[in-house]
Amino acid sequence: MSTAASERLPSYALFAALLACAGLPIYIHAPKFYVDEYGVSLTALGAVLFGLRLLDVVQDPLLGRLSERLRDRRGLAIGLGCAVIAVAMLGLFAVPPMTRPLVWFGIMLTLVFSAFSFLTICFYAQGVAKADRLEGQGHLRLARWRETGALLGVCVASVAPVALGMVTGAPFTGFAIGFAVLAVAAAIAMRGEWVSVDVPPGTGFGTVLRDPLARRLLFIALLNAAPVAVSSTLFLFYVESALGAPGYEGPLLLLFFLSAAAAAPVWGMLAERFDTKPVLLAAMILAIIAFGGALFLGVGDQWWFALVCVASGAAMGADLTLLPALFAARMGKIAPSAAEGFGLWSFVSKFTLAVSAAILFPSLEGAGYVSGAQAPPPEKALDLLRLLYAGVPSVLKFAAIFMLWRTTLDRTPHE
């Protein structure tokens, strides 16, 4: 097989787009939606999000094992998972709460996140087996399609509610319906890919956690995902209050994620040519430069912030493309079934988002910040918002750079 069509890599891109729509965009939109629509406090929402991640401490490893047990019947399991996540997304955004809004928020997100975890684990585990059968640098090739599809999905999901708000009075209902349609399309596109593969049975989480390189990659992923979690969680609030630019959220989000999507395949090609480690380090340095610039922006600086979006988005394209490829390659060597490894990877990715929400929202509320208030927030709240949005990610990126610099990697992920 020599073409992407015959290898069905576009199907992987579409399924990745589905998963991406249920990831970062939920943290971008859902808290603000429930604050503005139902008056739920930021602190309460942060507590619920963190509580759901505590559930994942138990749930994600078990879902990894369930995926391993169902590897001969993954097609049916994936179909059920797509149905659950579609219905839960409709309940979250399109159906008025049938109980207290905070409780409804927690129930629907539990279903969304549980289905998301299971689908992600199965998808990445199948991707390891798929990449091993591809010609050439299979893990990087699949990663380019998969992560570019994911970034395009994030682009659409992040700006869709804003765009739909210009033409309809119920933008989030339209978003939820569109997500359900995408879930059906992605499930159909991946039919036939969920086949049992000739790999050894799962060896448990111990195999992954005992491997020094896998353990180090997980820790680097934790440090590297945290800045994305912080900036994504606070993006809408930063644009609305720190920049004083309500109405610019949609275009700036689109610019950020389009930059990431456009850069992702470029980073992949550079990694194939120059090696993954120096390319990833360069992207991390670019992210620090971008976040550093955001520290000094204020009201009316949305055009300068557009440059920050381009640079930080491009850097994120490397984070979301190259690190998963490195981890997938390592799983191919030490745990070929990969399901349990990506159970840990999924937990790390979501844990950073939840911890960010649990810390950031109460901190802002404690400083006197109120989203959508008629009066401008206190200056100390705006200063804290800038520091949390731009300063904290810079420090975390420095830590990730140090860890990656001290890590010895294989020359290329496919070797």
N, C-alpha and C positions, 0 to 999 in steps of 0.2 A: 504494500500500500504506500503510495507516494504523495497523495494529495490529501488536503485537510478534509475534503468532502468524503472521500472513501474511508478515512479514518474516523469520521464522525466527530471531529473535534468541535465543530460549531454547536453540536448538541451539548457538549460540556460547557461551552460558553453560555448557552441559554439557561441551563440548570444553575450555573454559578450566579447568573443574574437574578434568578428567583431567590436564592439564598441571601444574596447581598441586599435585596429589598427588605428582608426581614432582620437585617443586622443593624448597621449604623443608622439608617433612616428612622428606625423605631426610637432610638435614643435621641435623635435630633427632633423628631416631631411629637412623639407621644406625650412626654412630660409637659411640653408647652400647650398641647391641645387640651389636656386634662386640667391644667391650671387655668387657661383662658375660658374653656367651655363649661367646666364644672366647679371651678374655684378650689380645687384640691391644692394643698400647700406643697411647696417644693420639698420641704423636709420630709413630709409623709411619702411623697413619690420616691425620693431617694432611698428611704428606708425599705420600701417595697422592692425596688430594683436590687438593692443589696441582699435582701432576704431571698429573692429568687436565685441569686448567685450562690448563696449558701446551700440552697437545694441542689444546685448543680454539682457541688462538691461530692454529693452522693450519686446524683442522677447521671451525670455525664460518663463517669467510668462504667456504670451499669449499662448505659446505652451503648457504649463501646463494646461491651461483652455481648449484648443483645444483637448488635450488628454482626458480630462474629458468628453467633449461633445461627443467624438467619441468612448466612451468605449464600445458601442454596435456594433461598426463597426471597431474595432481596427485591425482586420486581414487585411482588404483592405488598411487601412492607413499605416500599417507597411510595406506591400508590396511596396507601392509607395515610402515610405521613404527609403527603401533599394535600390530601383532603382535610386533614386536621388543621394544618397551618392556614389553609385558605378560609375555612370556617371561623377559626379563631381571629384572623385578621378582620373579617367582616364584623365579628362581635366587638372587637376593640374600637373600631372607627365608625362603623356604619349602623350599629344597633345601639339605641339609647340604653344606658346601664339598667339592668333589671334588679339591681340592688344598690347599695351605696357605691358611688363612683369609684372610690379607692379600692373597694373589695372587687368590683367588676374589673377594674384595671389589673389587679393582681391575678384574677382567675384567667382572663384572656391572655395575659402575657405569659402565664405558666404554660398554657397550651401552645402559644406561638414559640416560646423558647425551647420547650421540650421537643416539638416537631423539628424545629430548626437544628437542634443538637443532633438528633438522630439522622436527619437527612444529610447534614454536613459530614458526620462521621462516615456514613456509607459512601458518600460522594468522593471524599478524599481517599478513602481506602480503595475504592474501585479505580480511582485515578492512578494510584501507585502501580496497580497491575496493568492498567492501560499503557502507562508510560514505558513500562518495561518491554512492551511488545512493539513500541514504535521504533522506527528507524532513527539513527542519529541520537542527538541529545534529547531523549524522550521526555525527561522531567521538565526541562526548560521549555520545550515546545508546547507540552500540555499546559504548563503554568501560564505561558503567554496567552493562550486561548481562554483558559479558565479565569485567570485574574482580570484580563481585559473585559471579559463578559461580566464579571462581578462588578468591576468599576463602572461599566456602562449601566448596569442595573442600579447601582447606587446613585448615579447621576439622575436617572429617570425618577427613582423613588424619592430622592431628596427634593427635587423641584416640582414634582407632579402636584402635590397639594397646593403649592403657591400658584402654579399655572392654572389649575382647575378652579381656584378661587376667583380668577378673573372672568370665568364664564359660567360658574354655577354657584349657588348658595350653599352647597354641601360638598366642598372639595374633598374631604376625607372619606366620604361615602364613595365618591368616584374612585379615589385611590384604592380603597379596599376591594371594590369590584374589579378594577384592573389587575390587582394582585391575584385575585382568585382565577381570572382568565389566564394569567401568566403561569400559575401553578399547574393548570390543566395542560397548557401547551408544553411546558417543560417536562412534565411526566410522559407525555406522548413522544416527545423528541428523544428521550433517553430509553425508550423501550428497546429491549434487546441488548442493552449495555450491561444490565445488572445480571451478569452471568457468573456462575461459580468459576473461580479461577484456580489454577493448579498452584496453590501456595501452601506452605505448612500451616497447620492450625495456629490460632492465637496463642501466644506464650504469656499473656498477662502483662500488667503494667510494670511489674518488676523488671522485665527485660528492658523496657524503655528507660525507666528511671535509674537503672544500674549502669546504663551506658553513659560514659562521661560526655561524649559529644552531643548525644540526644538531650541529656539533662541541661547542658550548657545552651543549646539552641532554644530549648523551652524557656530558659531564664532570659535569654536575649529577646525572645519574642514577647515575654512579659514586659520587660523594660521598654521595648520598642513600640508595643501596642498601646501602652499607657498614654503617650502624648496624643495619639490619634483619638483615644477615648476622651481625653480631657477637652481637646479642641472641638471635637464633634458634639459633645454634650453641651458646650457653652456657645457654639457658633451663633445660633439665633439670638441669644441674649447679648452677645458681644456686638453684633451688628446693630441690634435695636437700641442698645443703651450706650455702649462705649463709643460707637461711631455716630450715634444719633441718626441712623439711616434706615428707619422702618420702610419696608417696601423693596429694599435692595437685597433682602435675604435670599430670595430665589435666584436672581442672576449671579450673585456671588457664590452661592452653593454650586450652581451649575458650572461656573468657571473653575472652582476648586476640583470638582470630580471629573470634569472633562479633561483638565490638565493631568490628573492622575491616570485616566484611561488612555490618553494619548501617549503619556510617557512610559506606561507599563511595557509595551512591546519593545520600546527603545532600550530600556534598562535590560530586558532579557537578551537582546542582541548584543549589547555591550558586555554582558556577563559571559556570553558564549565566546566572545573574542578576547576579553582581557582578564577573565576570571571573576568569580562572583564576589569574593570578599572586598577587593578594592572598589568595585562599582557600588556595592551596598554601603561601604563607608563614605564614599563621596555623596551618596544620596542623603545619608544621615547628617552630614555637615551642611548640606544645602537646607535641610529642614531647620537646623539651629539658626542659620542666617535669616531664614524667613520668619520664624517665631520671634527672633530678637527684634526684627523690625516692627512687629505688631505691638510690642511693649510700649512704643512711643507714639502710637496713633491716638487721635481723639475725635471729637465731633467734626464731621465734614471731611474726614480723611478716607472716605470709602474708595476713592480712586487709587490711593496708595495701597489700601488693603487689597484691592484687586491684584496688585503685583504679588502681595503676600500669598494670596490664594493660588496664583499660578505656580509659584515656587514651592510652597508647601504641598500642593496637590501633586506636582511632579515627583517630589520626594516620596510621598506616600505610595505612588505607583511602584517604586522599587521595593518598599517595605512589604507590600501585599503580593508582589510577584516573586521576589528572590528568596525571602525567608521560607515561605511554604515549600518552594522547590528544594531548598537545602534540607529541610526536615523530611520531605517525602523521599528524597534520595537516601537519607540515613535510615528511614524506616524500611526501605527496600533491602537494606543490608542486614539489619538486626531483627526486624519484625515484619516479614513480608506481607502478612495479612493486613497490617497497618491500621486496622479499625481501632484497636486500643490506643495506639499512639496518637491518632487524631482525636480520640476522645479526650486525651490530655490537652492537645492543641486547641480544641474547641473550648475547653474550660478556661484555658489561659486567656484566649481572646475575649471571651465574654466577661471574665472576672475583672479585667481592667475597666471595662465599661461600667460595671455595677459599682465598683469601688469608687470610681470617679463621681458617679451620681450621688453616692452615699456621703461623700466628703464635700463635694463642691456645692450642692444645693443647700444644705444646712448652713455652710459657711457664708454664702451669699445672703441667705435670708437673715442670718444673725447680724450681718453688716447693714441691714435695712433695705436690701434690694427687693423690689416688688415688680414682677414682670407685668408690662402693659399699663402701669400706673400713669395717671395724667401728669403728675409732678415728676420731674427728673429725679433719679435716685441720688442719695447722698454721695458726695465726692469720695468718701472712704469706700463706699460700695463699688463705685466705678474703678477706683484704684485696685481694689481686690479682684474685680472682674478681669482687668487687664493682666494682673499678675498671674491669676489662675489660668487664663486662656493662653498666655504666651510665655511666661516665666517658668512655670512648672514643667511644661513640655520640653523646654530647652535643657533643664537640669536632667530630666530623665533620658533625653537623647544623648547627653554627654556620658551618662552611665552605660547606655547601650553601646556606644562607640568604644568605650574602654573594654567592655566585655568581648565585643566582636574582634577588636584588635588583638586581644590576648588569646583568641581561639584559633587553633590550627584546623583548617578545613581541607577537604579533598580538593584537588586541582579543579575538577568540574563536577557538578552534581550527579552526572550520569555515570561516572566511573565506578 
